[in-house]
Amino acid sequence: RGWRRCARAWGCRRYAVRRRKWESSSELPSPPRAGPQRRVRALARRSGLSAGAPAHPSWASMRPLTEPEMEKVFSKLHSFIGGNVKSLIDRPDELYCFRLQKNKVYYVSEQLVRRATSVARDHLVSLGTCIGKFTKSGHFRLTITALEILAAYAKHKLWLKPAAEMSFLYGNHVLKSGLAKITEGTPANAGVVVFSMSDVPLGFGVTAKGTTDCRKLDPTAMVCLHQADVGEYLRAEEEM
């Protein structure tokens, strides 16, 4: 009884020829597969795009940063490396620039940018060094992948005692009891790169107190607010 209904609905005679097989089985045949053009049009209707529109949004392609975006990136970098921001662009070895791929900002040489033009935009995953990303609200946030650059040009540094390193690598803030030393003249609310006593960069954060106030704090008082650490390579491996 179901074969007549299927044949009329799908307009296909081959289902009527196999009448006996369908009547003996409780399963109904699957409808004919839509052609490529029909599938494209259906997908476009569901996504709100026209049939000829690109499959990826405009921000998915690699492009230079706009002036407001560049201002946010430089403002965040300036809080950690100060006037050394100029050294990132005017390098003696090669010219470097910033590029936006999806919502991530990459620090890359111009020579590598020219070579990347031969790669399809949909296939380009990463380029150069990722220094941060823009959130959905439009704010720029530095990521742990920028640690190498921040450590090389850091204006303010903080060293941890060996007993406090593991706590910081688990994402905890730095307490006065774990502070070994800090750069002289570091103000409060300043970007600081966190090192081990063997000068290995562990992460970065923002100072809660200045250098002068740190000498008067209790051992349980907070000295540095955690922002990123190298332990994220294990804790958030899928998001890297």
PyMOL commands that set and color helices and strands:
alter all, ss='L'
color gray80, all
select helices_A, chain A and resi 2-10+14-17+19-24+36-47+58-60+67-89+110-116+121-123+144-153+162-169+176-178+211-214+232-235+237-239
alter helices_A, ss='H'
color red, helices_A
select strands_A, chain A and resi 63-64+96-101+104-109+129-134+140-142+157-160+174-175+179-182+191-195+201-207+222-229
alter strands_A, ss='S'
color yellow, strands_A
deselect
rebuild
show_as cartoon
